[in-house]
Amino acid sequence: MRTIILIISLGVLLWAGSASAEKQKQYSLKVSIHRDVQPRMTKAEVESLLRRASNVLSRCNVRLRLDGKIKTFDSAPKDINNSTDLEAVHRVPAHIKVVQTISSCIGQPPFAGCSFRPNTNFPKTIIVTRNPPLVDDERPLLWAHEFGHTKGLFHRIDDELALMTPCPLKLFNKNLTKDECTCLLKGPKGCPIPEPTQQASCPTQP
């Protein structure tokens, strides 16, 4: 038994060592907030969220930072109520879009974030709500989770501690696999994870 534990521990250390040896990948992300979203989101708040999301992704040597000034938009609705609204927000020229509410995505509303885009010919972008139904320390996990989707990651239910859970995010949802790290570093075209045959859904409670 001790031998098995030792082998597993060495495997984890080797993975961690090889990951730390890789050069850090830094993503500069443009952020745009709907002009009518309340309360207003400050630059300091955005930078804090990106920094804390980076802490979650640091095990994959990934860092997120704000690119330039935060912009505002009104070319799309602040409340996403249908697929047309969703696509309109996706088309806003920014990597991260902040809206007031999201009631149309995949799964059961309410949604704190959505990167789903029905037309797979267009890249996914990050859409998050101003006040998601999360505690403050869970919001960086949401930003990291949605960023993962833009890099080719899908939901998975094989690990209840996974960052990419389809269930409501909790503070313990931080696990990332080696393949997920590859996707985060190389993007969708270099992602070795195949698209699942069906969407993962959160198991219903008995």
LUMPAVEX-714037 format. One record per atom (N, C-alpha, C): atom name; residue in one letter; x, y, z. Coordinates in steps of 0.05 Angstrom, whole numbers, always signed. Layout:
! residues N
{atom "CA"; "A"; {X; Y; Z}} ...
END
This chain:
! residues 206
{atom "N"; "M"; {+17; -24; +0}} {atom "CA"; "M"; {+0; +0; +0}} {atom "C"; "M"; {+17; +25; +0}} {atom "N"; "R"; {+39; +24; +17}} {atom "CA"; "R"; {+57; +47; +18}} {atom "C"; "R"; {+71; +51; -9}} {atom "N"; "T"; {+77; +30; -22}} {atom "CA"; "T"; {+90; +32; -48}} {atom "C"; "T"; {+72; +46; -69}} {atom "N"; "I"; {+46; +39; -68}} {atom "CA"; "I"; {+26; +51; -86}} {atom "C"; "I"; {+24; +81; -81}} {atom "N"; "I"; {+22; +88; -55}} {atom "CA"; "I"; {+20; +116; -48}} {atom "C"; "I"; {+45; +131; -57}} {atom "N"; "L"; {+69; +119; -53}} {atom "CA"; "L"; {+94; +131; -61}} {atom "C"; "L"; {+94; +136; -92}} {atom "N"; "I"; {+85; +117; -107}} {atom "CA"; "I"; {+85; +119; -136}} {atom "C"; "I"; {+66; +142; -145}} {atom "N"; "I"; {+42; +143; -132}} {atom "CA"; "I"; {+23; +165; -139}} {atom "C"; "I"; {+35; +192; -132}} {atom "N"; "S"; {+48; +193; -108}} {atom "CA"; "S"; {+59; +219; -100}} {atom "C"; "S"; {+81; +228; -118}} {atom "N"; "L"; {+98; +209; -128}} {atom "CA"; "L"; {+119; +216; -146}} {atom "C"; "L"; {+108; +226; -173}} {atom "N"; "G"; {+86; +213; -181}} {atom "CA"; "G"; {+73; +221; -206}} {atom "C"; "G"; {+63; +250; -205}} {atom "N"; "V"; {+50; +257; -182}} {atom "CA"; "V"; {+40; +284; -178}} {atom "C"; "V"; {+63; +304; -178}} {atom "N"; "L"; {+85; +297; -164}} {atom "CA"; "L"; {+108; +314; -162}} {atom "C"; "L"; {+121; +319; -190}} {atom "N"; "L"; {+123; +297; -206}} {atom "CA"; "L"; {+134; +300; -232}} {atom "C"; "L"; {+117; +318; -250}} {atom "N"; "W"; {+90; +315; -248}} {atom "CA"; "W"; {+73; +332; -264}} {atom "C"; "W"; {+76; +361; -255}} {atom "N"; "A"; {+76; +365; -228}} {atom "CA"; "A"; {+78; +392; -218}} {atom "C"; "A"; {+105; +404; -227}} {atom "N"; "G"; {+127; +387; -226}} {atom "CA"; "G"; {+153; +397; -234}} {atom "C"; "G"; {+154; +405; -263}} {atom "N"; "S"; {+142; +388; -280}} {atom "CA"; "S"; {+143; +393; -308}} {atom "C"; "S"; {+126; +418; -315}} {atom "N"; "A"; {+104; +422; -300}} {atom "CA"; "A"; {+87; +445; -305}} {atom "C"; "A"; {+101; +471; -297}} {atom "N"; "S"; {+115; +469; -274}} {atom "CA"; "S"; {+129; +493; -264}} {atom "C"; "S"; {+152; +501; -282}} {atom "N"; "A"; {+163; +480; -296}} {atom "CA"; "A"; {+186; +486; -314}} {atom "C"; "A"; {+177; +500; -340}} {atom "N"; "E"; {+151; +497; -347}} {atom "CA"; "E"; {+141; +510; -371}} {atom "C"; "E"; {+139; +540; -367}} {atom "N"; "K"; {+142; +554; -388}} {atom "CA"; "K"; {+140; +583; -387}} {atom "C"; "K"; {+111; +592; -382}} {atom "N"; "Q"; {+108; +611; -365}} {atom "CA"; "Q"; {+81; +621; -358}} {atom "C"; "Q"; {+68; +633; -383}} {atom "N"; "K"; {+42; +627; -387}} {atom "CA"; "K"; {+27; +639; -409}} {atom "C"; "K"; {+10; +661; -397}} {atom "N"; "Q"; {+14; +685; -408}} {atom "CA"; "Q"; {-1; +708; -398}} {atom "C"; "Q"; {-21; +717; -420}} {atom "N"; "Y"; {-46; +720; -411}} {atom "CA"; "Y"; {-67; +729; -429}} {atom "C"; "Y"; {-76; +757; -421}} {atom "N"; "S"; {-75; +775; -440}} {atom "CA"; "S"; {-84; +803; -436}} {atom "C"; "S"; {-113; +804; -447}} {atom "N"; "L"; {-132; +810; -429}} {atom "CA"; "L"; {-160; +809; -436}} {atom "C"; "L"; {-173; +836; -435}} {atom "N"; "K"; {-187; +842; -457}} {atom "CA"; "K"; {-203; +867; -458}} {atom "C"; "K"; {-230; +863; -444}} {atom "N"; "V"; {-237; +882; -428}} {atom "CA"; "V"; {-262; +880; -412}} {atom "C"; "V"; {-281; +902; -420}} {atom "N"; "S"; {-306; +895; -424}} {atom "CA"; "S"; {-327; +916; -430}} {atom "C"; "S"; {-351; +910; -413}} {atom "N"; "I"; {-362; +932; -401}} {atom "CA"; "I"; {-384; +930; -383}} {atom "C"; "I"; {-408; +946; -394}} {atom "N"; "H"; {-432; +933; -393}} {atom "CA"; "H"; {-455; +948; -403}} {atom "C"; "H"; {-459; +974; -387}} {atom "N"; "R"; {-465; +995; -401}} {atom "CA"; "R"; {-465; +1022; -388}} {atom "C"; "R"; {-487; +1024; -367}} {atom "N"; "D"; {-508; +1007; -368}} {atom "CA"; "D"; {-530; +1008; -349}} {atom "C"; "D"; {-527; +988; -326}} {atom "N"; "V"; {-506; +973; -325}} {atom "CA"; "V"; {-502; +953; -304}} {atom "C"; "V"; {-497; +968; -278}} {atom "N"; "Q"; {-511; +959; -257}} {atom "CA"; "Q"; {-508; +971; -231}} {atom "C"; "Q"; {-504; +949; -210}} {atom "N"; "P"; {-489; +954; -188}} {atom "CA"; "P"; {-472; +978; -185}} {atom "C"; "P"; {-448; +978; -203}} {atom "N"; "R"; {-437; +1001; -208}} {atom "CA"; "R"; {-414; +1003; -226}} {atom "C"; "R"; {-391; +986; -217}} {atom "N"; "M"; {-377; +975; -236}} {atom "CA"; "M"; {-354; +958; -230}} {atom "C"; "M"; {-328; +975; -235}} {atom "N"; "T"; {-311; +976; -216}} {atom "CA"; "T"; {-287; +993; -218}} {atom "C"; "T"; {-264; +977; -231}} {atom "N"; "K"; {-244; +992; -240}} {atom "CA"; "K"; {-220; +979; -251}} {atom "C"; "K"; {-206; +962; -229}} {atom "N"; "A"; {-206; +972; -205}} {atom "CA"; "A"; {-193; +957; -183}} {atom "C"; "A"; {-207; +931; -178}} {atom "N"; "E"; {-234; +931; -181}} {atom "CA"; "E"; {-249; +906; -177}} {atom "C"; "E"; {-243; +886; -199}} {atom "N"; "V"; {-242; +896; -224}} {atom "CA"; "V"; {-236; +878; -246}} {atom "C"; "V"; {-208; +866; -244}} {atom "N"; "E"; {-189; +883; -237}} {atom "CA"; "E"; {-161; +873; -234}} {atom "C"; "E"; {-159; +853; -211}} {atom "N"; "S"; {-174; +857; -190}} {atom "CA"; "S"; {-174; +838; -168}} {atom "C"; "S"; {-186; +811; -176}} {atom "N"; "L"; {-208; +812; -191}} {atom "CA"; "L"; {-221; +787; -201}} {atom "C"; "L"; {-202; +772; -220}} {atom "N"; "L"; {-188; +786; -237}} {atom "CA"; "L"; {-169; +773; -256}} {atom "C"; "L"; {-146; +762; -240}} {atom "N"; "R"; {-136; +776; -220}} {atom "CA"; "R"; {-114; +767; -205}} {atom "C"; "R"; {-121; +741; -189}} {atom "N"; "R"; {-145; +741; -177}} {atom "CA"; "R"; {-153; +718; -162}} {atom "C"; "R"; {-161; +694; -180}} {atom "N"; "A"; {-171; +700; -204}} {atom "CA"; "A"; {-176; +679; -224}} {atom "C"; "A"; {-149; +667; -232}} {atom "N"; "S"; {-128; +684; -235}} {atom "CA"; "S"; {-102; +675; -242}} {atom "C"; "S"; {-90; +656; -221}} {atom "N"; "N"; {-97; +661; -195}} {atom "CA"; "N"; {-88; +644; -174}} {atom "C"; "N"; {-98; +616; -178}} {atom "N"; "V"; {-123; +614; -187}} {atom "CA"; "V"; {-135; +587; -192}} {atom "C"; "V"; {-121; +574; -216}} {atom "N"; "L"; {-115; +589; -236}} {atom "CA"; "L"; {-103; +578; -261}} {atom "C"; "L"; {-72; +576; -259}} {atom "N"; "S"; {-61; +585; -237}} {atom "CA"; "S"; {-32; +585; -235}} {atom "C"; "S"; {-20; +557; -235}} {atom "N"; "R"; {-35; +537; -227}} {atom "CA"; "R"; {-25; +510; -227}} {atom "C"; "R"; {-20; +501; -256}} {atom "N"; "C"; {-31; +515; -275}} {atom "CA"; "C"; {-27; +510; -304}} {atom "C"; "C"; {-8; +531; -316}} {atom "N"; "N"; {+4; +547; -299}} {atom "CA"; "N"; {+22; +569; -308}} {atom "C"; "N"; {+8; +588; -327}} {atom "N"; "V"; {-17; +595; -320}} {atom "CA"; "V"; {-33; +614; -335}} {atom "C"; "V"; {-39; +638; -318}} {atom "N"; "R"; {-36; +661; -330}} {atom "CA"; "R"; {-42; +686; -316}} {atom "C"; "R"; {-59; +704; -333}} {atom "N"; "L"; {-79; +717; -321}} {atom "CA"; "L"; {-97; +735; -335}} {atom "C"; "L"; {-92; +763; -325}} {atom "N"; "R"; {-92; +782; -344}} {atom "CA"; "R"; {-89; +810; -337}} {atom "C"; "R"; {-106; +827; -354}} {atom "N"; "L"; {-112; +851; -344}} {atom "CA"; "L"; {-129; +870; -358}} {atom "C"; "L"; {-113; +883; -381}} {atom "N"; "D"; {-125; +884; -404}} {atom "CA"; "D"; {-113; +896; -428}} {atom "C"; "D"; {-125; +924; -432}} {atom "N"; "G"; {-110; +944; -425}} {atom "CA"; "G"; {-119; +972; -429}} {atom "C"; "G"; {-141; +980; -410}} {atom "N"; "K"; {-156; +1000; -419}} {atom "CA"; "K"; {-178; +1011; -403}} {atom "C"; "K"; {-203; +994; -405}} {atom "N"; "I"; {-219; +995; -385}} {atom "CA"; "I"; {-245; +982; -385}} {atom "C"; "I"; {-264; +999; -402}} {atom "N"; "K"; {-278; +986; -421}} {atom "CA"; "K"; {-297; +1000; -438}} {atom "C"; "K"; {-325; +994; -430}} {atom "N"; "T"; {-344; +1010; -441}} {atom "CA"; "T"; {-372; +1005; -437}} {atom "C"; "T"; {-385; +1001; -464}} {atom "N"; "F"; {-408; +987; -463}} {atom "CA"; "F"; {-423; +982; -488}} {atom "C"; "F"; {-453; +985; -484}} {atom "N"; "D"; {-466; +991; -506}} {atom "CA"; "D"; {-496; +992; -505}} {atom "C"; "D"; {-507; +981; -532}} {atom "N"; "S"; {-490; +967; -547}} {atom "CA"; "S"; {-498; +955; -572}} {atom "C"; "S"; {-512; +928; -568}} {atom "N"; "A"; {-513; +919; -544}} {atom "CA"; "A"; {-527; +894; -537}} {atom "C"; "A"; {-541; +898; -510}} {atom "N"; "P"; {-561; +882; -504}} {atom "CA"; "P"; {-576; +886; -479}} {atom "C"; "P"; {-560; +879; -454}} {atom "N"; "K"; {-568; +891; -432}} {atom "CA"; "K"; {-555; +885; -407}} {atom "C"; "K"; {-566; +860; -394}} {atom "N"; "D"; {-590; +852; -402}} {atom "CA"; "D"; {-603; +828; -392}} {atom "C"; "D"; {-606; +809; -416}} {atom "N"; "I"; {-594; +785; -413}} {atom "CA"; "I"; {-595; +765; -435}} {atom "C"; "I"; {-619; +747; -430}} {atom "N"; "N"; {-639; +750; -447}} {atom "CA"; "N"; {-664; +735; -444}} {atom "C"; "N"; {-669; +713; -465}} {atom "N"; "N"; {-653; +714; -486}} {atom "CA"; "N"; {-656; +694; -507}} {atom "C"; "N"; {-631; +691; -523}} {atom "N"; "S"; {-630; +673; -543}} {atom "CA"; "S"; {-606; +668; -558}} {atom "C"; "S"; {-597; +692; -575}} {atom "N"; "T"; {-616; +709; -583}} {atom "CA"; "T"; {-609; +733; -598}} {atom "C"; "T"; {-594; +752; -581}} {atom "N"; "D"; {-603; +756; -556}} {atom "CA"; "D"; {-589; +773; -537}} {atom "C"; "D"; {-561; +762; -532}} {atom "N"; "L"; {-559; +736; -528}} {atom "CA"; "L"; {-534; +723; -523}} {atom "C"; "L"; {-514; +728; -545}} {atom "N"; "E"; {-522; +724; -570}} {atom "CA"; "E"; {-505; +728; -592}} {atom "C"; "E"; {-496; +757; -595}} {atom "N"; "A"; {-515; +775; -589}} {atom "CA"; "A"; {-509; +804; -591}} {atom "C"; "A"; {-486; +811; -571}} {atom "N"; "V"; {-487; +800; -547}} {atom "CA"; "V"; {-466; +806; -527}} {atom "C"; "V"; {-440; +793; -536}} {atom "N"; "H"; {-441; +768; -547}} {atom "CA"; "H"; {-417; +756; -557}} {atom "C"; "H"; {-403; +773; -577}} {atom "N"; "R"; {-418; +788; -593}} {atom "CA"; "R"; {-407; +804; -614}} {atom "C"; "R"; {-394; +830; -605}} {atom "N"; "V"; {-399; +837; -580}} {atom "CA"; "V"; {-386; +861; -569}} {atom "C"; "V"; {-356; +857; -569}} {atom "N"; "P"; {-340; +876; -580}} {atom "CA"; "P"; {-311; +872; -583}} {atom "C"; "P"; {-295; +873; -557}} {atom "N"; "A"; {-296; +851; -542}} {atom "CA"; "A"; {-280; +848; -517}} {atom "C"; "A"; {-279; +818; -511}} {atom "N"; "H"; {-259; +811; -494}} {atom "CA"; "H"; {-257; +783; -486}} {atom "C"; "H"; {-277; +776; -464}} {atom "N"; "I"; {-281; +796; -446}} {atom "CA"; "I"; {-299; +792; -423}} {atom "C"; "I"; {-321; +814; -425}} {atom "N"; "K"; {-346; +806; -424}} {atom "CA"; "K"; {-369; +824; -424}} {atom "C"; "K"; {-384; +821; -398}} {atom "N"; "V"; {-390; +843; -385}} {atom "CA"; "V"; {-405; +842; -360}} {atom "C"; "V"; {-433; +853; -365}} {atom "N"; "V"; {-453; +836; -358}} {atom "CA"; "V"; {-481; +844; -361}} {atom "C"; "V"; {-495; +843; -334}} {atom "N"; "Q"; {-520; +850; -333}} {atom "CA"; "Q"; {-534; +850; -308}} {atom "C"; "Q"; {-544; +822; -301}} {atom "N"; "T"; {-558; +809; -320}} {atom "CA"; "T"; {-569; +782; -314}} {atom "C"; "T"; {-567; +765; -340}} {atom "N"; "I"; {-567; +739; -335}} {atom "CA"; "I"; {-567; +719; -357}} {atom "C"; "I"; {-589; +698; -351}} {atom "N"; "S"; {-609; +697; -368}} {atom "CA"; "S"; {-630; +677; -364}} {atom "C"; "S"; {-632; +658; -388}} {atom "N"; "S"; {-614; +661; -407}} {atom "CA"; "S"; {-613; +643; -430}} {atom "C"; "S"; {-585; +633; -436}} {atom "N"; "C"; {-581; +607; -432}} {atom "CA"; "C"; {-555; +595; -438}} {atom "C"; "C"; {-561; +565; -439}} {atom "N"; "I"; {-542; +547; -435}} {atom "CA"; "I"; {-547; +519; -433}} {atom "C"; "I"; {-551; +511; -404}} {atom "N"; "G"; {-572; +496; -398}} {atom "CA"; "G"; {-577; +487; -371}} {atom "C"; "G"; {-601; +502; -359}} {atom "N"; "Q"; {-602; +503; -333}} {atom "CA"; "Q"; {-624; +515; -319}} {atom "C"; "Q"; {-617; +542; -307}} {atom "N"; "P"; {-632; +563; -313}} {atom "CA"; "P"; {-626; +589; -301}} {atom "C"; "P"; {-632; +590; -271}} {atom "N"; "P"; {-622; +609; -257}} {atom "CA"; "P"; {-606; +632; -267}} {atom "C"; "P"; {-577; +625; -272}} {atom "N"; "F"; {-564; +640; -290}} {atom "CA"; "F"; {-537; +635; -297}} {atom "C"; "F"; {-519; +658; -287}} {atom "N"; "A"; {-496; +651; -276}} {atom "CA"; "A"; {-477; +672; -267}} {atom "C"; "A"; {-458; +679; -290}} {atom "N"; "G"; {-455; +660; -309}} {atom "CA"; "G"; {-437; +665; -332}} {atom "C"; "G"; {-446; +647; -355}} {atom "N"; "C"; {-437; +654; -379}} {atom "CA"; "C"; {-443; +638; -402}} {atom "C"; "C"; {-423; +644; -424}} {atom "N"; "S"; {-410; +622; -434}} {atom "CA"; "S"; {-392; +625; -457}} {atom "C"; "S"; {-402; +609; -480}} {atom "N"; "F"; {-425; +596; -477}} {atom "CA"; "F"; {-437; +580; -498}} {atom "C"; "F"; {-444; +597; -522}} {atom "N"; "R"; {-438; +587; -546}} {atom "CA"; "R"; {-445; +602; -571}} {atom "C"; "R"; {-454; +581; -591}} {atom "N"; "P"; {-480; +582; -598}} {atom "CA"; "P"; {-492; +561; -615}} {atom "C"; "P"; {-477; +558; -642}} {atom "N"; "N"; {-468; +580; -653}} {atom "CA"; "N"; {-453; +579; -678}} {atom "C"; "N"; {-423; +574; -672}} {atom "N"; "T"; {-414; +549; -677}} {atom "CA"; "T"; {-387; +542; -670}} {atom "C"; "T"; {-366; +554; -689}} {atom "N"; "N"; {-375; +568; -710}} {atom "CA"; "N"; {-356; +581; -728}} {atom "C"; "N"; {-344; +606; -716}} {atom "N"; "F"; {-356; +615; -694}} {atom "CA"; "F"; {-346; +639; -681}} {atom "C"; "F"; {-334; +632; -654}} {atom "N"; "P"; {-313; +646; -646}} {atom "CA"; "P"; {-300; +639; -620}} {atom "C"; "P"; {-318; +646; -597}} {atom "N"; "K"; {-315; +631; -576}} {atom "CA"; "K"; {-330; +636; -551}} {atom "C"; "K"; {-317; +660; -537}} {atom "N"; "T"; {-334; +675; -523}} {atom "CA"; "T"; {-324; +697; -507}} {atom "C"; "T"; {-335; +694; -479}} {atom "N"; "I"; {-325; +708; -460}} {atom "CA"; "I"; {-333; +706; -432}} {atom "C"; "I"; {-355; +726; -426}} {atom "N"; "I"; {-378; +717; -417}} {atom "CA"; "I"; {-400; +734; -409}} {atom "C"; "I"; {-406; +727; -380}} {atom "N"; "V"; {-405; +747; -362}} {atom "CA"; "V"; {-411; +743; -334}} {atom "C"; "V"; {-430; +765; -324}} {atom "N"; "T"; {-445; +758; -303}} {atom "CA"; "T"; {-463; +777; -292}} {atom "C"; "T"; {-449; +795; -271}} {atom "N"; "R"; {-461; +818; -266}} {atom "CA"; "R"; {-450; +837; -247}} {atom "C"; "R"; {-452; +826; -219}} {atom "N"; "N"; {-474; +815; -212}} {atom "CA"; "N"; {-478; +804; -185}} {atom "C"; "N"; {-488; +776; -186}} {atom "N"; "P"; {-470; +757; -193}} {atom "CA"; "P"; {-478; +729; -195}} {atom "C"; "P"; {-487; +719; -167}} {atom "N"; "P"; {-503; +698; -167}} {atom "CA"; "P"; {-512; +686; -141}} {atom "C"; "P"; {-489; +670; -129}} {atom "N"; "L"; {-467; +684; -123}} {atom "CA"; "L"; {-443; +671; -112}} {atom "C"; "L"; {-433; +688; -89}} {atom "N"; "V"; {-419; +676; -70}} {atom "CA"; "V"; {-405; +692; -50}} {atom "C"; "V"; {-381; +704; -64}} {atom "N"; "D"; {-370; +725; -52}} {atom "CA"; "D"; {-349; +741; -65}} {atom "C"; "D"; {-325; +724; -74}} {atom "N"; "D"; {-316; +705; -58}} {atom "CA"; "D"; {-293; +690; -65}} {atom "C"; "D"; {-298; +669; -86}} {atom "N"; "E"; {-323; +665; -94}} {atom "CA"; "E"; {-329; +646; -115}} {atom "C"; "E"; {-330; +660; -142}} {atom "N"; "R"; {-331; +686; -143}} {atom "CA"; "R"; {-333; +700; -168}} {atom "C"; "R"; {-307; +697; -185}} {atom "N"; "P"; {-283; +697; -174}} {atom "CA"; "P"; {-259; +692; -190}} {atom "C"; "P"; {-260; +664; -202}} {atom "N"; "L"; {-272; +645; -188}} {atom "CA"; "L"; {-274; +618; -199}} {atom "C"; "L"; {-292; +618; -224}} {atom "N"; "L"; {-313; +635; -223}} {atom "CA"; "L"; {-331; +637; -246}} {atom "C"; "L"; {-315; +648; -270}} {atom "N"; "W"; {-300; +669; -266}} {atom "CA"; "W"; {-284; +681; -288}} {atom "C"; "W"; {-264; +660; -299}} {atom "N"; "A"; {-251; +645; -282}} {atom "CA"; "A"; {-232; +625; -290}} {atom "C"; "A"; {-247; +602; -305}} {atom "N"; "H"; {-270; +594; -295}} {atom "CA"; "H"; {-286; +573; -308}} {atom "C"; "H"; {-295; +581; -336}} {atom "N"; "E"; {-305; +605; -339}} {atom "CA"; "E"; {-314; +615; -366}} {atom "C"; "E"; {-290; +618; -384}} {atom "N"; "F"; {-268; +627; -373}} {atom "CA"; "F"; {-243; +629; -390}} {atom "C"; "F"; {-236; +602; -400}} {atom "N"; "G"; {-238; +581; -384}} {atom "CA"; "G"; {-233; +554; -392}} {atom "C"; "G"; {-249; +546; -416}} {atom "N"; "H"; {-274; +553; -416}} {atom "CA"; "H"; {-291; +546; -439}} {atom "C"; "H"; {-281; +559; -465}} {atom "N"; "T"; {-270; +583; -463}} {atom "CA"; "T"; {-260; +596; -487}} {atom "C"; "T"; {-235; +583; -498}} {atom "N"; "K"; {-222; +567; -481}} {atom "CA"; "K"; {-198; +553; -489}} {atom "C"; "K"; {-202; +524; -496}} {atom "N"; "G"; {-227; +516; -498}} {atom "CA"; "G"; {-234; +489; -507}} {atom "C"; "G"; {-242; +469; -486}} {atom "N"; "L"; {-245; +479; -461}} {atom "CA"; "L"; {-253; +461; -439}} {atom "C"; "L"; {-283; +457; -438}} {atom "N"; "F"; {-291; +433; -432}} {atom "CA"; "F"; {-319; +426; -429}} {atom "C"; "F"; {-325; +419; -400}} {atom "N"; "H"; {-351; +418; -393}} {atom "CA"; "H"; {-358; +410; -366}} {atom "C"; "H"; {-351; +381; -362}} {atom "N"; "R"; {-345; +373; -338}} {atom "CA"; "R"; {-341; +345; -331}} {atom "C"; "R"; {-351; +339; -303}} {atom "N"; "I"; {-360; +314; -300}} {atom "CA"; "I"; {-372; +307; -274}} {atom "C"; "I"; {-357; +284; -260}} {atom "N"; "D"; {-333; +278; -270}} {atom "CA"; "D"; {-317; +257; -258}} {atom "C"; "D"; {-303; +265; -233}} {atom "N"; "D"; {-303; +291; -226}} {atom "CA"; "D"; {-290; +301; -203}} {atom "C"; "D"; {-307; +324; -191}} {atom "N"; "E"; {-317; +319; -167}} {atom "CA"; "E"; {-334; +339; -155}} {atom "C"; "E"; {-319; +365; -147}} {atom "N"; "L"; {-292; +363; -148}} {atom "CA"; "L"; {-276; +387; -141}} {atom "C"; "L"; {-266; +401; -166}} {atom "N"; "A"; {-275; +393; -190}} {atom "CA"; "A"; {-265; +404; -215}} {atom "C"; "A"; {-274; +433; -218}} {atom "N"; "L"; {-256; +449; -230}} {atom "CA"; "L"; {-263; +477; -237}} {atom "C"; "L"; {-285; +476; -258}} {atom "N"; "M"; {-284; +457; -276}} {atom "CA"; "M"; {-302; +456; -298}} {atom "C"; "M"; {-327; +439; -292}} {atom "N"; "T"; {-336; +440; -268}} {atom "CA"; "T"; {-361; +427; -260}} {atom "C"; "T"; {-385; +440; -273}} {atom "N"; "P"; {-406; +425; -281}} {atom "CA"; "P"; {-430; +437; -291}} {atom "C"; "P"; {-448; +446; -268}} {atom "N"; "C"; {-441; +439; -243}} {atom "CA"; "C"; {-456; +446; -220}} {atom "C"; "C"; {-449; +475; -210}} {atom "N"; "P"; {-465; +486; -193}} {atom "CA"; "P"; {-459; +513; -182}} {atom "C"; "P"; {-431; +513; -170}} {atom "N"; "L"; {-415; +532; -177}} {atom "CA"; "L"; {-387; +534; -167}} {atom "C"; "L"; {-386; +539; -137}} {atom "N"; "K"; {-368; +525; -124}} {atom "CA"; "K"; {-363; +529; -95}} {atom "C"; "K"; {-333; +534; -92}} {atom "N"; "L"; {-325; +542; -68}} {atom "CA"; "L"; {-298; +550; -63}} {atom "C"; "L"; {-278; +527; -68}} {atom "N"; "F"; {-287; +502; -66}} {atom "CA"; "F"; {-269; +479; -70}} {atom "C"; "F"; {-266; +471; -99}} {atom "N"; "N"; {-281; +483; -117}} {atom "CA"; "N"; {-279; +475; -146}} {atom "C"; "N"; {-255; +488; -159}} {atom "N"; "K"; {-232; +475; -156}} {atom "CA"; "K"; {-207; +487; -166}} {atom "C"; "K"; {-190; +466; -182}} {atom "N"; "N"; {-198; +441; -182}} {atom "CA"; "N"; {-182; +420; -195}} {atom "C"; "N"; {-181; +423; -225}} {atom "N"; "L"; {-157; +420; -236}} {atom "CA"; "L"; {-152; +420; -265}} {atom "C"; "L"; {-134; +396; -272}} {atom "N"; "T"; {-140; +383; -294}} {atom "CA"; "T"; {-124; +360; -303}} {atom "C"; "T"; {-101; +370; -320}} {atom "N"; "K"; {-82; +351; -325}} {atom "CA"; "K"; {-59; +358; -342}} {atom "C"; "K"; {-69; +366; -370}} {atom "N"; "D"; {-89; +351; -381}} {atom "CA"; "D"; {-99; +358; -408}} {atom "C"; "D"; {-113; +385; -408}} {atom "N"; "E"; {-127; +391; -386}} {atom "CA"; "E"; {-141; +417; -384}} {atom "C"; "E"; {-120; +439; -384}} {atom "N"; "C"; {-97; +434; -371}} {atom "CA"; "C"; {-76; +454; -371}} {atom "C"; "C"; {-65; +458; -399}} {atom "N"; "T"; {-63; +437; -414}} {atom "CA"; "T"; {-53; +439; -442}} {atom "C"; "T"; {-72; +457; -458}} {atom "N"; "C"; {-98; +453; -454}} {atom "CA"; "C"; {-118; +470; -468}} {atom "C"; "C"; {-115; +499; -460}} {atom "N"; "L"; {-112; +504; -435}} {atom "CA"; "L"; {-109; +531; -425}} {atom "C"; "L"; {-84; +545; -436}} {atom "N"; "L"; {-63; +529; -440}} {atom "CA"; "L"; {-38; +541; -450}} {atom "C"; "L"; {-38; +544; -481}} {atom "N"; "K"; {-51; +525; -495}} {atom "CA"; "K"; {-49; +525; -524}} {atom "C"; "K"; {-74; +533; -538}} {atom "N"; "G"; {-97; +535; -524}} {atom "CA"; "G"; {-122; +544; -537}} {atom "C"; "G"; {-136; +521; -550}} {atom "N"; "P"; {-160; +526; -561}} {atom "CA"; "P"; {-177; +505; -572}} {atom "C"; "P"; {-164; +488; -594}} {atom "N"; "K"; {-147; +500; -611}} {atom "CA"; "K"; {-134; +485; -632}} {atom "C"; "K"; {-113; +465; -622}} {atom "N"; "G"; {-103; +471; -598}} {atom "CA"; "G"; {-82; +453; -586}} {atom "C"; "G"; {-93; +437; -563}} {atom "N"; "C"; {-120; +437; -560}} {atom "CA"; "C"; {-132; +423; -538}} {atom "C"; "C"; {-136; +394; -544}} {atom "N"; "P"; {-125; +375; -528}} {atom "CA"; "P"; {-128; +347; -533}} {atom "C"; "P"; {-154; +334; -523}} {atom "N"; "I"; {-172; +350; -512}} {atom "CA"; "I"; {-197; +340; -501}} {atom "C"; "I"; {-218; +340; -522}} {atom "N"; "P"; {-229; +316; -529}} {atom "CA"; "P"; {-250; +315; -550}} {atom "C"; "P"; {-276; +326; -539}} {atom "N"; "E"; {-293; +336; -557}} {atom "CA"; "E"; {-319; +346; -549}} {atom "C"; "E"; {-336; +323; -540}} {atom "N"; "P"; {-349; +324; -517}} {atom "CA"; "P"; {-366; +302; -508}} {atom "C"; "P"; {-390; +298; -526}} {atom "N"; "T"; {-400; +273; -526}} {atom "CA"; "T"; {-422; +267; -544}} {atom "C"; "T"; {-448; +280; -533}} {atom "N"; "Q"; {-449; +286; -507}} {atom "CA"; "Q"; {-472; +300; -496}} {atom "C"; "Q"; {-463; +319; -474}} {atom "N"; "Q"; {-479; +340; -470}} {atom "CA"; "Q"; {-472; +359; -450}} {atom "C"; "Q"; {-473; +347; -422}} {atom "N"; "A"; {-452; +353; -406}} {atom "CA"; "A"; {-453; +344; -378}} {atom "C"; "A"; {-472; +361; -362}} {atom "N"; "S"; {-487; +348; -345}} {atom "CA"; "S"; {-506; +363; -328}} {atom "C"; "S"; {-502; +356; -299}} {atom "N"; "C"; {-508; +375; -282}} {atom "CA"; "C"; {-505; +371; -253}} {atom "C"; "C"; {-524; +349; -244}} {atom "N"; "P"; {-514; +329; -230}} {atom "CA"; "P"; {-532; +308; -219}} {atom "C"; "P"; {-554; +319; -201}} {atom "N"; "T"; {-578; +310; -205}} {atom "CA"; "T"; {-600; +319; -188}} {atom "C"; "T"; {-597; +308; -160}} {atom "N"; "Q"; {-604; +324; -141}} {atom "CA"; "Q"; {-603; +315; -113}} {atom "C"; "Q"; {-626; +296; -106}} {atom "N"; "P"; {-621; +274; -92}} {atom "CA"; "P"; {-642; +255; -85}} {atom "C"; "P"; {-662; +268; -65}} 
END
